[in-house]
């Protein structure tokens, strides 16, 4: 009997592939405990990405993917601590805006010569997507999307205010017109015109950035000169604060509260990203949700040229994994290839695809509301690359919130922000 037990154990051990690998994966996007492996029916960012990850773990031979618990609010702090402690995840998501910082420190693996063998065709990526994952001549990740700020619209409130024409919302074309429309909505419905997260995450920063870009300005130049205490920045801030002053927008809403206000039917517009289109579509279909007639629109042009904040999600692998564990590095590449292959499934969130073949597909064209924001890709903008981007964004978020939450003067806040950002750029 003893020999039979030993023989069975040996046979079981031999049945496991020699290359069996557990790949740890860090992501944000929120939690989804019951995502399953069906990448076609999951709803919302958290469940869609987790269903793709679960499917990868189930379908890639010899690879198990273990999703690490991470929190959106301090994700990058956790990631930096993991790198510093030598415990970086084998695969992790990050933004294009963070590539310069991490790749500049040598933390990310250069994947330029590894992608083709892994079955990843970089020629199928949009040029902007390739640029998003490139640094100093190398490719440091696999892009997953373009995401940008949109205007999410409660069409019922807009219709009551007389701001619908030919089934589309009438959007403002100047700060003055925006204020006038906001008052029309308030008078006709008693509800706010605009909701956004002004008190927590940097949605307000992204709003100001978009309105500065629409004036041909930016917060710093390619040569590292901060340009925040400017007329363009004052114009951008004033376009927003006039709504607070008129009582048609609430500066104290955080992310969850602003989203809930919109879903409750308490705001005609919500500034949020592409990532919620799928979720809001599903919510609007529910009888108990206040939002019923939901549409999406490109960010309106209030100044001289169209522009909206945009970024790109990507997947990266630590340089240390490539250098020290070739087998696990190959397993990690398989995970990246699987996610790349399921790009159209991720696009169901509302994000814009980075793959030319996906964008040209009928499946992509038939996604809900896709036709409502086809112009977003052409007006997508961002700051110049900077290894200090995260810290710069934090400064702007703090100073802008000081304006609309504590009454700090615009000139003082912009002056303080410019001085602090210049210090960061000079380091």
Secondary structure, DSSP 8 states (H G I E B T S, - for coil): -HHHHHHHHHHHHHHS-TT-EEEEEE--S---TT--S-TTT--SHHHHHHHHHHHHHHHSTTEEEEEE---GGGHHHHHHHHHHTT---SEEEEEGGGHHHHHHTT-B---TTTTTTTT--GGGB-HHHHHHTEETTEE--EE--BEEEEEEEEHHHHHHTT-EETTEE---SSHHHHHHHHHHHHHHHSSEEEE---SSSTHHHHHHHHHHHTTT--SB-TTS-B--SSHHHHHHHHHHHHHHHTTSB-TT--HHHHHHHHHTT-EEEEEEEGGGHHHHHHHHTSTTSS--SEEEE-----SSS--EEEE-EEEE-BHHHHHH-HHHHHHHHHHHHHHHHTHHHHGGGS-B-SBHHHHTSHHHHTSTTGGGGTTHHHHEE-----TTHHHHHHHHHHHHHHHHHH---HHHHHHHHHHHHHHHHH-
